[in-house]
Amino acid sequence: MPPAAIPTEIRPVRWRGRLQLLAILAVVIGPMLLAGAMHRWRFWVPEGRSYHGELVATGLGRADLGVEPAADEAPRWQLLVTAPADCAEDCRQLVYLARQIHIGLGRDADRGGHALAAGEPLAADYAGRLEREYPQLRRYRLQRAVYERAAPGLSGAQLWIVDPLGNLVLRYGAATDGKGVLEDLRLLLKLSKIG
């Protein structure tokens, strides 16, 4: 039939159907387009954050820092202290802080652990002290060249939260507040379905 021969009572039904289709497409595709535009042009993105450390959103893992854990290690959340050189006073403070945070987890302490990765061998007296006073502390060797490529510009000891899959989540400097790290780790454990 030519378009002029279509009865007038059918024409509004077609337009109503087309409007419904456009509305459905707008509801489905509109939010995706808006989210993409928000990400690309950085508008309406909240500036506030609920974590205290620096978010590591680069996809780096513990191995990318030059830290090789033992093969038989159980996957758990970890507070990792890295020292590209020897473990000086700032490193020792972070090792102590990591242990205190691990203890502070209370009933969730079995879901986490603490570790030290140093670029140089530890002094004999400090290594003996760690054996006596920090029996749960894992110790790793840190490949300094790999670390400097993965974390350029970071000098001195750093504290990292590592997820059970070995991904770096948050980083803290040597002067960090233990209370903030504990709050961050508790939140991650609460939200996590792994480890």
Secondary structure by P-SEA (a helix, b strand, c coil): cccccccaaaaaaaaaaaaaaaaaaaaaaaaaaaaaaaaaccccccccccccccccccccccccccccccccccccccbbbbbcccccaaaaaaaaaaaaaaaaccccccccccbbbbcccccaaaaaaaacccccbbbbbbaaaaaaaaccccccbbbbbbcccccccbbbcccccaaaaaaaaaaaaaacccc
